[in-house]
């Protein structure tokens, strides 16, 4: 017995209708896969500082949480360096901020230098940079790199420093949130994070 062509028509209509229903789902799948791919490369204006007590000041037992500090002060300046005692850090980067009129004039409630070094090295470096202890700049050690990694400013410095280090940067924080971010594009250079680029000319 042969099948009449009319018996196949309902099945054909069903398959066509089902196919049309599935098409919109197929076209939306790529958008779902790319939804979470816009994470910033590093800390951005408007961000909060990492909420961690990984930083140390002067002794291993003195922990500092800059996110909490930011809630207590109006304006903060953070200076990130690849290594304590390195030529660019000691000779140009940090001294530029120490001598800048806006820092000396008290525009910032807290000025801190952060490096992936142990706390004893940072304490000794701070005493070298400010022998009289009158500048009010604080030196924070990030021995595990936890704070630096949370900012997304860590880089592989094995070739020069023997391990992971911090990019050179300057961050201005106001009212608890990041206002300005200046990160060196080549990690260790001095093109965008110097005091005169962040705070303006020293003679202004």
C-alpha positions in Angstrom: 0.0 0.0 0.0 1.4 3.4 -0.9 1.3 6.5 1.3 -0.7 9.4 0.1 1.4 12.6 -0.1 -1.1 14.5 2.1 -0.2 12.3 5.1 3.4 13.8 5.1 2.3 17.4 5.2 1.6 17.7 9.0 5.0 16.2 9.8 6.7 18.7 7.4 5.0 21.6 9.0 6.0 20.3 12.5 9.6 20.1 11.6 9.7 23.5 10.0 8.0 25.1 13.0 10.3 23.4 15.5 13.4 24.6 13.5 12.1 28.2 13.6 11.7 28.0 17.3 15.3 26.8 17.8 17.0 29.5 15.6 16.7 32.4 18.1 18.4 30.3 20.8 21.3 29.5 18.5 21.9 33.1 17.6 22.1 34.2 21.3 24.6 31.6 22.4 27.8 33.6 21.4 26.7 36.6 23.3 26.4 34.5 26.5 29.9 33.2 26.0 31.5 36.7 25.7 29.5 38.4 28.5 32.3 38.1 31.1 35.3 39.0 29.0 35.5 42.8 29.8 37.5 42.7 33.1 39.9 45.6 33.4 43.6 44.9 33.0 44.4 46.7 36.2 42.9 48.8 38.9 40.6 51.5 37.5 39.1 54.9 38.7 36.1 54.2 40.8 37.4 51.0 42.3 37.9 50.4 46.0 41.3 49.4 47.2 41.9 45.7 48.0 40.5 44.8 51.4 43.5 42.9 52.8 45.9 43.3 55.7 48.7 41.7 53.6 50.8 44.9 53.9 53.4 45.3 56.7 54.9 48.5 58.1 58.2 48.5 60.1 57.6 45.0 61.6 55.9 41.8 60.5 53.4 42.2 63.3 52.2 45.6 62.1 49.6 44.9 59.4 48.0 47.7 57.3 44.7 47.5 55.5 44.7 50.4 53.0 41.0 49.9 52.2 40.3 50.7 55.9 42.7 53.6 55.9 41.0 55.0 52.8 37.7 55.2 54.8 39.4 57.3 57.5 41.2 59.9 55.2 40.0 62.2 52.5 42.9 61.9 50.1 45.6 59.3 49.7 48.6 58.8 47.3 50.1 55.4 46.7 53.4 55.0 44.9 54.1 51.5 43.7 57.7 50.5 42.8 59.4 47.3 41.5 62.0 47.2 44.2 63.4 49.0 47.2 66.9 50.5 46.8 66.8 50.1 43.0 68.3 53.1 41.1 65.2 54.5 39.5 63.1 54.1 42.6 65.7 55.6 44.9 67.1 58.2 42.6 64.0 59.6 40.8 60.6 58.1 41.4 60.2 58.3 45.2 62.4 61.5 45.7 60.2 63.3 43.2 57.2 62.8 45.4 59.1 63.5 48.6 60.1 66.9 47.3 56.9 67.9 45.6 55.1 70.9 47.0 51.7 69.2 47.1 53.1 66.4 49.2 55.2 68.8 51.4 52.2 71.1 51.7 50.0 68.3 53.2 47.5 67.9 50.3 47.4 64.2 51.0 46.4 62.7 54.3 48.4 59.6 53.6 51.3 59.0 51.2 52.5 55.4 51.0 55.2 53.6 49.0 54.4 49.9 48.2 56.8 47.3 47.0 57.0 43.5 46.9 59.9 43.3 49.4 60.1 42.0 53.0 59.3 44.4 55.8 62.9 44.8 57.0 64.1 45.9 53.6 61.3 48.4 53.3 61.9 49.8 56.8 65.6 50.3 56.0 64.8 51.9 52.7 62.4 54.3 54.3 65.0 55.3 56.8 67.4 55.9 53.9 64.9 58.0 51.9 63.8 60.0 54.9 66.6 59.9 57.5 65.0 62.5 59.8 61.6 60.9 59.6 60.0 64.2 58.9 58.4 63.7 55.5 55.5 61.7 56.7 55.8 59.1 53.8 55.0 55.6 54.9 56.8 52.5 53.4 54.6 49.4 53.1 56.0 45.9 52.4 53.9 43.5 50.4 56.1 40.3 50.9 53.6 37.9 49.4 52.5 40.2 46.6 48.8 39.8 47.7 48.0 43.5 47.6 49.9 44.0 44.3 48.1 41.0 42.7 44.7 42.3 43.9 45.4 45.6 42.0 46.4 43.6 38.9 49.7 45.3 38.7 52.1 42.4 39.3 54.5 41.3 36.6 57.2 38.6 36.2 60.4 40.3 37.3 62.5 37.1 37.5 65.1 38.2 35.0 66.1 41.3 37.1 64.6 40.9 40.6 64.4 37.2 41.0 60.6 36.9 41.2 57.2 38.5 40.8 57.2 42.2 41.4 55.0 45.3 41.2 54.7 47.5 38.1 55.7 51.1 38.8 52.6 53.2 39.4 51.0 56.0 41.2 47.4 55.9 42.4 45.3 58.8 43.8 42.5 57.9 46.2 39.8 60.2 47.3 36.8 59.6 49.6 37.6 55.9 49.7 37.8 55.3 46.0 40.4 55.3 43.3 40.4 58.6 41.4 43.5 58.4 39.2 45.7 55.5 38.0 49.1 56.0 36.4 50.8 52.6 35.5 54.0 52.4 33.5 53.2 50.6 30.2 56.6 48.8 30.3 56.3 47.9 34.0 59.4 49.6 35.3 59.9 52.8 33.2 59.4 56.4 34.3 57.2 57.9 31.7 53.8 58.3 33.3 54.1 57.7 37.1 56.6 60.4 38.0 55.5 63.2 40.4 55.5 65.9 37.8 53.2 63.8 35.6 50.7 62.9 38.4 50.8 66.1 40.5 51.9 68.6 38.0 55.2 70.6 37.8 57.0 71.1 41.1 57.3 74.8 40.3 53.5 75.3 39.8 
